[in-house]
């Protein structure tokens, strides 16, 4: 669609630059690299065919077209929030006439901005379709798509049945997030062994990091049940330094902000919640984000996967 460039991420970047009058200030406020914000503004201006900012040594000021686009951008983001409230459902429930719905799954650990962008894509391309959103951990989503209880989904675990089609979207590196004043703040990158020495660790059962770390250090095909067994033993024996147990990215992020501990989380989540974080190294681990579906549901996909990639990651 011609308006596919109007994804929420670009609009948020544009609004922040307009509010602060500076790319540098917007970059610091959003905790996003300046080139990413510059690129977003360039994409908007190129597709609109209009200059949105007057640039000078004093900063960036909206043009007349920019002022109009600013108001419309605010309206679009406000509308997106209402869409999310109306169609997001926490559980998959069997209903009569289920075929009326487009059934879409997304991981709980996907960042808030990514969820917003996904919903925007769905709304833009399925205006006359009811949408059922299911949020689960990736392994459950894989199973639901395979059982045809979901039409398609985003998954962070690349262990799929042979009958499922997967489209790679992007890599999301894992990082260690910590509170202000923590000694990690003085380090550029942090080995995993250093993180394991921390006395206050926030443990999240659904964190895909344990899957990718195990896959990296063990040979052979990985059964996700193995990961669940490792997690069960960890919780049962209590020999680790965990001080908080939660399955929620949101709860973990708030715990980090208040100084209750540190955690390994996806970098996109750390950026979303404006957390202090550093790259995890030795080894450096990234999670893979895929779009998955059964071949028989291919005709239901009413958008270009390139647009999906752009909406999820700049």
Backbone as CSV, one residue per row, in Angstrom:
resi,resn,N_x,N_y,N_z,CA_x,CA_y,CA_z,C_x,C_y,C_z
1,UNK,0.843,-1.203,0.000,0.000,0.000,0.000,0.875,1.248,0.000
2,UNK,0.369,2.336,-0.605,1.152,3.557,-0.732,1.486,4.193,0.605
3,UNK,0.662,3.933,1.611,0.876,4.555,2.921,1.593,3.648,3.910
4,UNK,2.229,2.580,3.408,2.921,1.646,4.296,4.077,2.292,5.052
5,UNK,4.554,3.428,4.559,5.666,4.095,5.230,5.236,4.795,6.519
6,UNK,3.928,4.895,6.749,3.420,5.597,7.935,3.338,4.673,9.147
7,UNK,4.374,3.901,9.388,4.285,3.000,10.536,4.555,3.765,11.832
8,UNK,4.036,3.268,12.947,4.101,3.999,14.223,5.507,4.359,14.677
9,UNK,6.482,3.508,14.377,7.853,3.798,14.811,8.349,5.093,14.164
10,UNK,8.134,5.234,12.848,8.559,6.440,12.145,7.840,7.673,12.707
11,UNK,6.547,7.499,12.980,5.761,8.628,13.477,6.228,9.071,14.860
12,UNK,6.562,8.104,15.727,7.045,8.463,17.062,8.376,9.199,16.975
13,UNK,9.252,8.748,16.087,10.537,9.424,15.909,10.327,10.860,15.423
14,UNK,9.452,11.004,14.426,9.162,12.327,13.861,8.613,13.270,14.928
15,UNK,7.654,12.789,15.716,7.029,13.618,16.756,8.049,14.043,17.800
16,UNK,8.930,13.135,18.188,9.934,13.465,19.205,10.913,14.517,18.688
17,UNK,11.317,14.413,17.422,12.199,15.434,16.831,11.494,16.780,16.804
18,UNK,10.204,16.768,16.432,9.434,18.002,16.384,9.292,18.623,17.776
19,UNK,9.060,17.793,18.781,8.875,18.291,20.148,10.158,18.885,20.718
20,UNK,11.293,18.260,20.396,12.568,18.680,20.985,13.384,19.590,20.064
21,UNK,13.039,19.591,18.774,13.743,20.449,17.835,15.160,20.027,17.539
22,UNK,15.469,18.753,17.770,16.845,18.293,17.595,16.884,16.783,17.409
23,UNK,17.677,16.333,16.421,17.877,14.902,16.217,18.663,14.293,17.377
24,UNK,19.656,15.042,17.860,20.497,14.558,18.952,19.661,14.374,20.223
25,UNK,18.843,15.377,20.546,17.999,15.301,21.742,16.983,14.169,21.635
26,UNK,16.399,14.003,20.427,15.428,12.923,20.221,16.101,11.574,20.382
27,UNK,17.334,11.457,19.877,18.089,10.210,19.991,18.323,9.845,21.453
28,UNK,18.717,10.828,22.264,18.955,10.572,23.693,17.655,10.239,24.422
29,UNK,16.602,10.948,24.108,15.316,10.753,24.782,14.732,9.374,24.472
30,UNK,14.848,8.946,23.210,14.278,7.672,22.784,15.223,6.492,23.002
31,UNK,16.504,6.813,23.297,17.525,5.772,23.429,17.649,4.974,22.129
32,UNK,17.630,5.713,21.020,17.737,5.147,19.678,18.854,5.882,18.953
33,UNK,19.595,5.198,18.103,20.702,5.839,17.408,20.219,6.983,16.520
34,UNK,21.020,8.035,16.404,20.648,9.189,15.590,20.451,8.824,14.117
35,UNK,21.314,7.959,13.527,21.096,7.578,12.125,19.730,6.938,11.873
36,UNK,19.233,6.167,12.854,17.918,5.536,12.700,16.818,6.588,12.650
37,UNK,16.915,7.590,13.507,15.910,8.657,13.529,16.004,9.498,12.256
38,UNK,17.233,9.827,11.834,17.433,10.585,10.602,16.839,9.846,9.418
39,UNK,17.091,8.527,9.365,16.572,7.713,8.271,15.050,7.704,8.270
40,UNK,14.434,7.634,9.433,12.969,7.637,9.524,12.392,8.933,8.970
41,UNK,12.985,10.071,9.349,12.521,11.369,8.854,12.696,11.447,7.337
42,UNK,13.813,10.944,6.828,14.068,10.957,5.387,13.039,10.116,4.630
43,UNK,12.687,8.960,5.193,11.686,8.089,4.567,10.333,8.798,4.505
44,UNK,9.959,9.460,5.593,8.687,10.190,5.626,8.679,11.313,4.597
45,UNK,9.732,12.110,4.567,9.807,13.233,3.633,9.823,12.748,2.183
46,UNK,10.557,11.669,1.923,10.649,11.139,0.566,9.307,10.638,0.059
47,UNK,8.571,9.920,0.912,7.284,9.368,0.498,6.185,10.425,0.413
48,UNK,6.277,11.435,1.274,5.289,12.513,1.245,5.596,13.531,0.148
49,UNK,6.858,13.577,-0.277,7.254,14.559,-1.279,7.266,15.973,-0.728
50,UNK,7.427,16.096,0.592,7.405,17.411,1.250,8.524,17.488,2.286
51,UNK,9.050,18.679,2.483,9.992,18.917,3.567,9.201,19.116,4.852
52,UNK,9.529,18.345,5.867,8.816,18.431,7.142,9.522,19.357,8.125
53,UNK,10.820,19.587,7.924,11.588,20.422,8.852,12.417,21.468,8.115
54,UNK,12.548,22.635,8.753,13.528,23.625,8.351,14.729,23.433,9.256
55,UNK,15.871,23.183,8.679,17.068,22.882,9.454,17.989,24.089,9.520
56,UNK,18.461,24.400,10.720,19.382,25.521,10.918,20.327,25.201,12.067
57,UNK,21.269,26.087,12.348,22.199,25.887,13.450,21.480,25.884,14.795
58,UNK,20.322,26.533,14.857,19.557,26.602,16.102,18.728,25.340,16.350
59,UNK,18.615,24.504,15.320,17.837,23.284,15.490,16.904,23.030,14.326
60,UNK,15.885,22.240,14.562,14.938,21.855,13.514,13.542,22.376,13.858
61,UNK,12.930,23.042,12.894,11.609,23.634,13.088,10.669,23.101,12.015
62,UNK,9.439,22.818,12.389,8.466,22.264,11.446,8.104,23.270,10.356
63,UNK,8.011,22.773,9.124,7.462,23.573,8.033,5.938,23.600,8.180
64,UNK,5.238,24.320,7.312,3.770,24.327,7.363,3.236,22.921,7.113
65,UNK,3.837,22.235,6.123,3.441,20.851,5.852,3.778,19.962,7.046
66,UNK,4.914,20.246,7.698,5.323,19.486,8.868,4.349,19.642,10.026
67,UNK,3.844,20.863,10.200,2.881,21.124,11.277,1.589,20.329,11.052
68,UNK,1.145,20.290,9.791,-0.063,19.530,9.463,0.162,18.042,9.670
69,UNK,1.339,17.559,9.238,1.655,16.144,9.392,1.814,15.774,10.863
70,UNK,2.316,16.709,11.671,2.476,16.491,13.108,1.112,16.191,13.753
71,UNK,0.115,16.998,13.422,-1.223,16.809,13.988,-1.812,15.468,13.546
72,UNK,-1.613,15.138,12.270,-2.129,13.868,11.764,-1.404,12.680,12.383
73,UNK,-0.112,12.814,12.627,0.671,11.736,13.248,0.165,11.458,14.655
74,UNK,-0.121,12.520,15.401,-0.676,12.365,16.750,-2.002,11.611,16.694
75,UNK,-2.830,11.966,15.719,-4.149,11.333,15.585,-4.008,9.851,15.235
76,UNK,-3.042,9.537,14.354,-2.825,8.141,13.947,-2.399,7.291,15.140
77,UNK,-1.452,7.790,15.940,-0.964,7.033,17.091,-2.055,6.859,18.143
78,UNK,-2.867,7.892,18.315,-3.979,7.806,19.268,-4.985,6.756,18.810
79,UNK,-5.246,6.721,17.517,-6.174,5.736,16.959,-5.622,4.319,17.125
80,UNK,-4.313,4.164,16.908,-3.684,2.847,17.063,-3.863,2.293,18.474
81,UNK,-3.759,3.172,19.471,-3.939,2.750,20.855,-5.354,2.220,21.085
82,UNK,-6.330,2.872,20.480,-7.717,2.428,20.619,-7.923,1.084,19.927
83,UNK,-7.265,0.906,18.769,-7.356,-0.362,18.044,-6.823,-1.490,18.910
84,UNK,-5.673,-1.242,19.556,-5.066,-2.265,20.410,-6.012,-2.656,21.545
85,UNK,-6.631,-1.664,22.172,-7.547,-1.930,23.283,-8.744,-2.739,22.822
86,UNK,-9.193,-2.496,21.597,-10.407,-3.140,21.103,-10.192,-4.580,20.641
87,UNK,-9.026,-4.865,20.068,-8.861,-6.185,19.455,-7.898,-7.104,20.177
88,UNK,-7.117,-6.578,21.113,-6.175,-7.435,21.823,-6.907,-8.303,22.818
89,UNK,-6.645,-9.617,22.779,-7.283,-10.550,23.699,-6.220,-11.458,24.298
90,UNK,-6.209,-11.601,25.634,-5.144,-12.345,26.299,-5.169,-13.850,26.107
91,UNK,-6.313,-14.416,25.774,-6.399,-15.866,25.699,-7.075,-16.299,24.404
92,UNK,-6.708,-17.459,23.919,-7.351,-18.041,22.752,-8.564,-18.840,23.212
93,UNK,-9.759,-18.439,22.769,-10.976,-19.107,23.187,-11.731,-19.607,21.964
94,UNK,-12.194,-20.820,22.049,-12.958,-21.384,20.952,-14.329,-20.720,20.902
95,UNK,-14.721,-20.266,19.717,-16.018,-19.641,19.550,-16.655,-20.156,18.260
96,UNK,-17.968,-20.033,18.194,-18.647,-20.345,16.959,-18.293,-19.255,15.947
97,UNK,-18.338,-19.614,14.701,-18.007,-18.695,13.613,-16.579,-18.162,13.747
98,UNK,-15.681,-19.014,14.232,-14.277,-18.618,14.402,-13.647,-18.243,13.058
99,UNK,-14.198,-18.809,11.972,-13.633,-18.537,10.661,-13.795,-17.069,10.255
100,UNK,-14.650,-16.317,10.944,-14.827,-14.901,10.646,-13.610,-14.090,11.055
101,UNK,-12.805,-14.648,11.935,-11.670,-13.920,12.488,-10.372,-14.255,11.761
102,UNK,-9.507,-13.257,11.688,-8.121,-13.501,11.328,-7.403,-13.742,12.649
103,UNK,-6.782,-14.899,12.807,-6.192,-15.292,14.086,-4.680,-15.108,14.019
104,UNK,-4.198,-14.206,14.829,-2.790,-13.813,14.755,-2.137,-13.932,16.127
105,UNK,-0.927,-14.535,16.161,-0.225,-14.704,17.433,1.062,-13.897,17.487
106,UNK,1.390,-13.416,18.675,2.643,-12.702,18.874,3.233,-13.068,20.230
107,UNK,4.553,-13.096,20.348,5.190,-13.458,21.616,4.962,-12.395,22.681
108,UNK,4.831,-12.834,23.909,4.707,-11.888,25.013,5.972,-11.040,25.155
109,UNK,7.110,-11.625,24.750,8.382,-10.933,24.938,8.698,-9.938,23.823
110,UNK,7.794,-9.792,22.850,8.016,-8.792,21.810,7.820,-7.414,22.431
111,UNK,8.661,-6.460,22.044,8.585,-5.131,22.657,7.254,-4.456,22.344
112,UNK,6.873,-3.516,23.177,5.605,-2.810,23.031,5.508,-2.102,21.685
113,UNK,6.589,-1.454,21.262,6.560,-0.735,19.984,6.382,-1.698,18.816
114,UNK,6.972,-2.901,18.908,6.808,-3.888,17.847,5.361,-4.360,17.776
115,UNK,4.742,-4.560,18.923,3.341,-4.978,18.940,2.459,-3.914,18.299
116,UNK,2.752,-2.664,18.619,1.981,-1.564,18.052,2.122,-1.546,16.529
117,UNK,3.352,-1.752,16.047,3.590,-1.744,14.604,2.917,-2.919,13.910
118,UNK,2.907,-4.081,14.564,2.229,-5.248,14.008,0.732,-5.005,13.877
119,UNK,0.153,-4.419,14.907,-1.282,-4.137,14.878,-1.612,-3.121,13.794
120,UNK,-0.694,-2.183,13.595,-0.892,-1.197,12.536,-0.923,-1.867,11.162
121,UNK,0.018,-2.807,10.933,0.045,-3.550,9.678,-1.259,-4.320,9.475
122,UNK,-1.723,-4.995,10.532,-2.954,-5.774,10.439,-4.155,-4.891,10.126
123,UNK,-4.248,-3.773,10.819,-5.383,-2.876,10.627,-5.373,-2.280,9.227
124,UNK,-4.188,-1.929,8.719,-4.079,-1.327,7.395,-4.491,-2.309,6.297
125,UNK,-4.209,-3.585,6.516,-4.415,-4.567,5.454,-5.652,-5.448,5.634
126,UNK,-6.296,-5.353,6.799,-7.511,-6.142,7.046,-8.595,-5.246,7.642
127,UNK,-8.895,-4.178,6.950,-9.836,-3.181,7.476,-11.230,-3.751,7.707
128,UNK,-11.623,-4.730,6.905,-12.978,-5.278,7.002,-12.999,-6.661,7.645
129,UNK,-11.952,-6.976,8.384,-11.847,-8.298,9.000,-11.729,-8.177,10.507
130,UNK,-12.430,-9.024,11.220,-12.251,-9.081,12.665,-10.924,-9.780,12.962
131,UNK,-10.220,-9.300,13.953,-8.897,-9.835,14.250,-8.852,-10.354,15.685
132,UNK,-8.336,-11.576,15.840,-8.159,-12.133,17.179,-6.657,-12.204,17.458
133,UNK,-6.221,-11.504,18.504,-4.811,-11.464,18.870,-4.560,-12.424,20.033
134,UNK,-3.547,-13.253,19.893,-3.175,-14.195,20.948,-1.729,-13.935,21.341
135,UNK,-1.490,-13.673,22.615,-0.132,-13.472,23.126,0.269,-14.674,23.974
136,UNK,1.304,-15.375,23.523,1.810,-16.552,24.224,3.322,-16.597,24.061
137,UNK,3.970,-17.549,24.723,5.398,-17.726,24.481,5.557,-18.442,23.133
138,UNK,6.721,-18.267,22.510,6.915,-18.671,21.111,6.650,-20.159,20.848
139,UNK,7.060,-21.018,21.750,6.861,-22.452,21.533,5.379,-22.797,21.442
140,UNK,4.565,-22.147,22.260,3.116,-22.365,22.213,2.533,-21.834,20.906
141,UNK,3.041,-20.681,20.449,2.560,-20.106,19.192,2.876,-21.033,18.022
142,UNK,4.074,-21.615,18.012,4.439,-22.565,16.957,3.443,-23.715,16.898
143,UNK,3.089,-24.216,18.068,2.159,-25.344,18.161,0.764,-24.941,17.682
144,UNK,0.308,-23.754,18.059,-1.031,-23.291,17.667,-1.137,-23.076,16.156
145,UNK,-0.054,-22.574,15.553,-0.060,-22.403,14.095,-0.072,-23.761,13.416
146,UNK,0.737,-24.697,13.909,0.791,-26.043,13.339,-0.569,-26.734,13.439
147,UNK,-1.270,-26.536,14.557,-2.588,-27.157,14.766,-3.699,-26.378,14.073
148,UNK,-3.332,-25.325,13.348,-4.272,-24.487,12.602,-5.261,-23.768,13.517
149,UNK,-4.834,-23.493,14.739,-5.642,-22.691,15.656,-5.292,-21.220,15.534
150,UNK,-4.199,-20.940,14.818,-3.825,-19.572,14.445,-3.525,-19.579,12.953
151,UNK,-3.874,-18.474,12.277,-3.591,-18.371,10.840,-2.112,-18.105,10.600
152,UNK,-1.520,-17.228,11.385,-0.080,-17.003,11.352,0.366,-16.314,12.626
153,UNK,1.675,-16.234,12.818,2.187,-15.683,14.073,3.617,-15.193,13.886
154,UNK,4.060,-14.394,14.846,5.462,-14.035,14.976,6.047,-14.971,16.028
155,UNK,7.219,-15.521,15.763,7.837,-16.447,16.714,9.305,-16.117,16.915
156,UNK,9.781,-16.318,18.155,11.190,-16.077,18.483,11.962,-17.377,18.683
157,UNK,11.304,-18.512,18.438,11.948,-19.815,18.583,11.923,-20.507,17.229
158,UNK,13.090,-20.727,16.600,13.134,-21.276,15.237,13.059,-22.791,15.139
159,UNK,12.364,-23.438,16.078,12.180,-24.883,16.014,10.762,-25.149,15.524
160,UNK,10.631,-25.415,14.225,9.306,-25.535,13.630,9.078,-26.919,13.035
161,UNK,7.801,-27.267,12.935,7.438,-28.486,12.237,7.709,-28.283,10.744
162,UNK,8.014,-29.356,10.037,8.362,-29.255,8.615,7.218,-28.685,7.769
163,UNK,5.987,-28.792,8.252,4.844,-28.297,7.485,4.611,-26.794,7.657
164,UNK,5.404,-26.157,8.485,5.260,-24.717,8.697,6.261,-23.954,7.838
165,UNK,5.814,-22.848,7.275,6.682,-21.957,6.512,7.139,-20.837,7.426
166,UNK,8.426,-20.507,7.358,8.933,-19.416,8.186,9.650,-18.398,7.305
167,UNK,9.443,-17.116,7.627,10.091,-16.021,6.921,10.910,-15.239,7.945
168,UNK,12.217,-15.208,7.754,13.081,-14.496,8.696,12.836,-12.993,8.611
169,UNK,12.699,-12.339,9.776,12.448,-10.908,9.815,13.671,-10.114,10.265
170,UNK,14.227,-10.451,11.417,15.420,-9.740,11.895,15.992,-10.443,13.124
171,UNK,17.190,-10.011,13.522,17.822,-10.491,14.756,17.640,-9.452,15.851
172,UNK,17.406,-9.912,17.055,17.272,-9.024,18.207,18.291,-9.473,19.257
173,UNK,19.377,-8.714,19.460,20.414,-9.150,20.402,19.937,-9.121,21.853
174,UNK,20.482,-10.017,22.661,20.204,-9.990,24.089,21.182,-9.037,24.772
175,UNK,20.713,-8.394,25.811,21.558,-7.469,26.564,21.300,-7.689,28.052
176,UNK,22.151,-7.126,28.882,21.886,-7.137,30.318,21.413,-5.736,30.686
177,UNK,20.249,-5.653,31.310,19.675,-4.377,31.731,19.851,-4.230,33.238
178,UNK,20.123,-2.999,33.676,20.437,-2.775,35.083,19.980,-1.387,35.506
179,UNK,20.018,-1.122,36.803,19.534,0.144,37.337,20.657,1.180,37.383
180,UNK,20.260,2.434,37.487,21.218,3.544,37.501,22.154,3.420,38.699
181,UNK,23.460,3.575,38.428,24.451,3.483,39.490,25.070,2.108,39.619
182,UNK,24.521,1.121,38.904,25.077,-0.229,38.950,26.472,-0.219,38.324
183,UNK,27.365,-1.094,38.810,28.746,-1.089,38.308,28.852,-1.485,36.837
184,UNK,27.811,-2.140,36.287,27.806,-2.462,34.862,27.819,-1.193,34.004
185,UNK,27.395,-0.081,34.602,27.276,1.168,33.856,28.639,1.645,33.328
186,UNK,29.720,1.232,33.969,31.062,1.659,33.570,31.723,0.694,32.585
187,UNK,30.981,-0.342,32.180,31.530,-1.335,31.246,30.888,-1.176,29.871
188,UNK,31.656,-1.362,28.814,31.129,-1.243,27.454,30.387,-2.497,27.023
189,UNK,30.891,-3.649,27.397,30.245,-4.920,27.100,30.520,-5.883,28.254
190,UNK,29.605,-6.817,28.462,29.657,-7.609,29.692,29.603,-9.116,29.382
191,UNK,30.617,-9.879,29.813,30.595,-11.343,29.637,29.471,-11.969,30.467
192,UNK,28.929,-13.049,29.968,27.840,-13.726,30.677,28.275,-14.157,32.078
193,UNK,29.522,-14.580,32.220,30.016,-15.027,33.526,29.925,-13.918,34.576
194,UNK,30.116,-12.673,34.139,29.997,-11.541,35.069,28.560,-11.365,35.531
195,UNK,27.628,-11.581,34.624,26.200,-11.444,34.959,25.794,-12.517,35.957
196,UNK,26.347,-13.713,35.780,25.994,-14.829,36.661,26.517,-14.650,38.077
197,UNK,27.440,-13.740,38.267,27.965,-13.461,39.605,27.076,-12.484,40.378
198,UNK,26.139,-11.868,39.677,25.301,-10.855,40.314,24.434,-11.460,41.416
199,UNK,24.351,-10.809,42.588,23.567,-11.341,43.701,22.064,-11.151,43.528
200,UNK,21.660,-10.233,42.643,20.233,-9.932,42.478,19.831,-10.132,41.017
201,UNK,19.413,-11.349,40.702,19.069,-11.663,39.319,17.563,-11.856,39.171
202,UNK,16.986,-11.187,38.172,15.553,-11.305,37.893,15.370,-12.427,36.874
203,UNK,14.737,-13.507,37.288,14.602,-14.684,36.433,13.238,-14.699,35.752
204,UNK,13.267,-14.841,34.435,12.028,-14.921,33.658,11.974,-16.258,32.929
205,UNK,11.013,-17.059,33.276,10.888,-18.401,32.708,10.768,-18.367,31.182
206,UNK,10.075,-17.387,30.659,9.794,-17.347,29.218,10.868,-16.618,28.417
207,UNK,11.990,-16.277,29.053,13.055,-15.586,28.330,13.727,-16.543,27.344
208,UNK,13.726,-16.186,26.053,14.297,-17.067,25.031,15.814,-17.189,25.142
209,UNK,16.424,-16.341,25.976,17.876,-16.390,26.122,18.346,-17.784,26.519
210,UNK,17.622,-18.463,27.404,18.033,-19.781,27.869,18.003,-20.792,26.732
211,UNK,17.049,-20.617,25.828,16.968,-21.475,24.644,18.189,-21.277,23.751
212,UNK,18.494,-20.017,23.427,19.601,-19.733,22.518,20.959,-20.043,23.139
213,UNK,21.088,-19.820,24.422,22.341,-20.127,25.106,22.599,-21.642,25.110
214,UNK,21.560,-22.422,25.390,21.677,-23.881,25.391,21.990,-24.396,23.983
215,UNK,21.318,-23.823,22.992,21.526,-24.232,21.609,22.967,-23.969,21.163
216,UNK,23.524,-22.877,21.664,24.893,-22.495,21.301,25.932,-23.422,21.932
217,UNK,25.647,-23.885,23.130,26.647,-24.664,23.884,26.466,-26.179,23.775
218,UNK,25.369,-26.632,23.137,25.131,-28.073,22.989,24.920,-28.424,21.517
219,UNK,25.385,-29.573,21.137,25.236,-30.013,19.759,23.975,-30.859,19.611
220,UNK,23.518,-30.986,18.357,22.362,-31.820,18.089,21.060,-31.033,18.103
221,UNK,19.986,-31.705,17.706,18.682,-31.066,17.656,18.190,-30.758,19.059
222,UNK,17.627,-29.575,19.210,17.190,-29.119,20.534,15.693,-29.328,20.715
223,UNK,15.347,-30.036,21.749,13.949,-30.223,22.121,13.598,-29.155,23.155
224,UNK,12.546,-28.390,22.900,12.194,-27.296,23.808,11.834,-27.812,25.203
225,UNK,11.446,-29.085,25.300,11.132,-29.661,26.610,12.373,-29.661,27.513
226,UNK,13.545,-29.776,26.888,14.794,-29.761,27.653,14.933,-28.440,28.397
227,UNK,14.605,-27.348,27.710,14.692,-26.018,28.318,13.742,-25.915,29.502
228,UNK,12.526,-26.407,29.334,11.550,-26.371,30.426,12.029,-27.179,31.623
229,UNK,12.673,-28.299,31.371,13.205,-29.118,32.468,14.322,-28.389,33.210
230,UNK,15.187,-27.705,32.451,16.266,-26.933,33.063,15.702,-25.835,33.948
231,UNK,14.678,-25.171,33.434,14.039,-24.079,34.189,13.379,-24.620,35.453
232,UNK,12.678,-25.751,35.326,12.014,-26.355,36.489,13.022,-26.695,37.587
233,UNK,14.164,-27.273,37.184,15.203,-27.628,38.158,15.784,-26.373,38.802
234,UNK,15.962,-25.334,38.011,16.518,-24.086,38.532,15.621,-23.512,39.628
235,UNK,14.326,-23.494,39.370,13.375,-22.948,40.338,13.284,-23.838,41.578
236,UNK,13.304,-25.167,41.357,13.130,-26.115,42.451,14.313,-26.150,43.410
237,UNK,15.552,-26.171,42.854,16.703,-26.333,43.759,17.113,-25.031,44.444
238,UNK,16.710,-23.897,43.871,16.954,-22.613,44.530,18.411,-22.274,44.768
239,UNK,19.315,-22.864,43.988,20.744,-22.623,44.194,21.255,-21.401,43.432
240,UNK,20.393,-20.828,42.604,20.820,-19.657,41.838,20.584,-18.381,42.639
241,UNK,21.026,-17.266,42.063,20.965,-15.992,42.779,19.695,-15.212,42.455
242,UNK,18.652,-15.913,42.043,17.404,-15.248,41.657,16.715,-14.617,42.870
243,UNK,16.301,-13.369,42.694,15.552,-12.698,43.760,14.108,-12.436,43.350
244,UNK,13.860,-12.492,42.036,12.511,-12.252,41.530,12.211,-13.246,40.418
245,UNK,11.020,-13.849,40.435,10.552,-14.723,39.374,9.343,-14.065,38.713
246,UNK,9.380,-13.917,37.415,8.242,-13.352,36.696,8.306,-13.789,35.234
247,UNK,7.162,-13.910,34.585,7.118,-14.205,33.154,6.898,-12.938,32.339
248,UNK,6.761,-11.820,33.007,6.398,-10.570,32.338,7.610,-9.699,32.047
249,UNK,7.768,-9.299,30.786,8.816,-8.350,30.413,8.576,-7.005,31.101
250,UNK,7.310,-6.617,31.187,6.953,-5.336,31.799,7.339,-5.317,33.272
251,UNK,6.977,-6.387,34.003,7.297,-6.467,35.427,8.804,-6.476,35.640
252,UNK,9.517,-7.267,34.835,10.976,-7.333,34.948,11.596,-5.957,34.724
253,UNK,11.089,-5.227,33.734,11.624,-3.901,33.414,11.409,-2.923,34.555
254,UNK,10.225,-2.964,35.159,9.949,-2.074,36.289,10.801,-2.446,37.497
255,UNK,11.047,-3.739,37.690,11.909,-4.183,38.794,13.336,-3.674,38.608
256,UNK,13.803,-3.705,37.365,15.147,-3.203,37.067,15.222,-1.708,37.359
257,UNK,14.224,-0.958,36.916,14.222,0.498,37.104,14.253,0.876,38.585
258,UNK,13.577,0.091,39.405,13.502,0.420,40.829,14.673,-0.130,41.628
259,UNK,15.635,-0.765,40.932,16.842,-1.234,41.609,16.726,-2.580,42.281
260,UNK,15.749,-3.390,41.873,15.546,-4.685,42.516,16.424,-5.785,41.930
261,UNK,17.070,-5.506,40.805,17.921,-6.532,40.230,18.297,-6.236,38.791
262,UNK,18.990,-7.183,38.166,19.388,-7.080,36.765,18.804,-8.271,36.015
263,UNK,18.732,-8.170,34.691,18.166,-9.268,33.907,18.717,-9.250,32.495
264,UNK,18.760,-10.422,31.885,19.078,-10.522,30.464,17.767,-10.472,29.700
265,UNK,17.635,-9.475,28.839,16.399,-9.276,28.090,16.737,-8.903,26.650
266,UNK,15.774,-8.990,25.725,16.031,-8.541,24.356,16.322,-7.033,24.347
267,UNK,17.235,-6.632,23.494,17.633,-5.224,23.433,16.460,-4.319,23.087
268,UNK,15.554,-4.795,22.227,14.400,-3.979,21.830,13.512,-3.649,23.037
269,UNK,13.413,-4.592,23.977,12.617,-4.363,25.188,13.296,-3.326,26.084
270,UNK,14.623,-3.441,26.207,15.374,-2.478,27.015,15.214,-1.059,26.462
271,UNK,15.246,-0.935,25.140,15.062,0.372,24.499,13.656,0.889,24.749
272,UNK,12.680,-0.005,24.630,11.277,0.364,24.838,11.049,0.988,26.214
273,UNK,11.632,0.381,27.227,11.404,0.820,28.604,12.472,1.789,29.104
274,UNK,13.319,2.263,28.160,14.349,3.260,28.484,15.235,2.796,29.650
275,UNK,15.663,1.530,29.568,16.520,0.956,30.602,17.994,1.170,30.259
276,UNK,18.837,1.209,31.266,20.274,1.185,31.039,20.650,-0.249,30.682
277,UNK,21.461,-0.431,29.638,21.816,-1.793,29.251,23.157,-1.800,28.530
278,UNK,23.756,-2.986,28.491,24.999,-3.202,27.770,24.891,-4.525,27.005
279,UNK,25.678,-4.624,25.943,25.681,-5.839,25.135,26.279,-7.003,25.924
280,UNK,25.665,-8.164,25.765,26.186,-9.384,26.383,27.178,-10.016,25.411
281,UNK,28.372,-10.343,25.903,29.381,-10.957,25.036,29.956,-12.217,25.704
282,UNK,30.727,-12.924,24.935,31.413,-14.154,25.405,30.436,-15.156,26.021
283,UNK,29.486,-15.678,25.269,29.238,-15.399,23.853,28.226,-14.281,23.652
284,UNK,28.231,-13.699,22.442,27.206,-12.729,22.058,26.043,-13.512,21.456
285,UNK,24.848,-13.294,21.968,23.705,-14.110,21.549,22.560,-13.225,21.057
286,UNK,21.974,-13.622,19.932,20.829,-12.909,19.375,19.672,-13.880,19.176
287,UNK,18.458,-13.383,19.343,17.301,-14.218,19.052,16.819,-13.908,17.630
288,UNK,16.287,-14.909,16.955,15.784,-14.759,15.594,14.274,-14.540,15.635
289,UNK,13.817,-13.550,14.887,12.381,-13.260,14.827,11.861,-13.725,13.473
290,UNK,10.826,-14.581,13.498,10.261,-15.148,12.276,8.766,-14.870,12.169
291,UNK,8.300,-14.841,10.926,6.871,-14.834,10.624,6.545,-16.245,10.163
292,UNK,5.579,-16.912,10.800,5.298,-18.317,10.488,3.838,-18.536,10.119
293,UNK,3.602,-19.530,9.259,2.238,-19.871,8.847,2.236,-21.243,8.171
294,UNK,1.058,-21.841,8.074,0.895,-23.068,7.294,0.718,-22.680,5.828
295,UNK,1.223,-23.501,4.911,1.119,-23.201,3.485,-0.330,-22.981,3.054
296,UNK,-1.242,-23.717,3.663,-2.653,-23.612,3.276,-3.256,-22.252,3.642
297,UNK,-2.575,-21.508,4.534,-3.073,-20.192,4.931,-2.361,-19.044,4.217
298,UNK,-1.540,-19.380,3.239,-0.758,-18.360,2.541,-1.649,-17.301,1.894
299,UNK,-2.805,-17.732,1.353,-3.712,-16.795,0.680,-4.317,-15.773,1.633
300,UNK,-4.236,-16.058,2.940,-4.786,-15.121,3.923,-3.828,-13.970,4.215
301,UNK,-2.585,-14.108,3.776,-1.588,-13.061,4.027,-1.798,-11.934,3.034
302,UNK,-2.265,-10.817,3.533,-2.668,-9.709,2.680,-1.675,-8.547,2.749
303,UNK,-0.403,-8.860,2.968,0.605,-7.804,3.027,1.955,-8.368,2.594
304,UNK,2.832,-7.463,2.211,4.182,-7.834,1.786,5.040,-8.023,3.029
305,UNK,5.779,-9.130,3.095,6.613,-9.369,4.283,7.719,-8.314,4.402
306,UNK,8.064,-7.649,3.300,9.038,-6.561,3.369,8.478,-5.414,4.200
307,UNK,7.181,-5.131,4.014,6.535,-4.092,4.810,6.508,-4.487,6.277
308,UNK,6.345,-5.793,6.518,6.350,-6.297,7.891,7.727,-6.104,8.529
309,UNK,8.782,-6.394,7.782,10.155,-6.207,8.277,10.404,-4.746,8.606
310,UNK,9.983,-3.854,7.710,10.213,-2.425,7.917,9.442,-1.904,9.131
311,UNK,8.262,-2.442,9.335,7.446,-1.997,10.463,8.026,-2.442,11.787
312,UNK,8.690,-3.600,11.782,9.231,-4.141,13.025,10.601,-3.590,13.376
313,UNK,11.403,-3.305,12.351,12.769,-2.913,12.640,13.283,-1.946,11.608
314,UNK,13.759,-0.814,12.045,14.289,0.205,11.124,15.747,-0.111,10.795
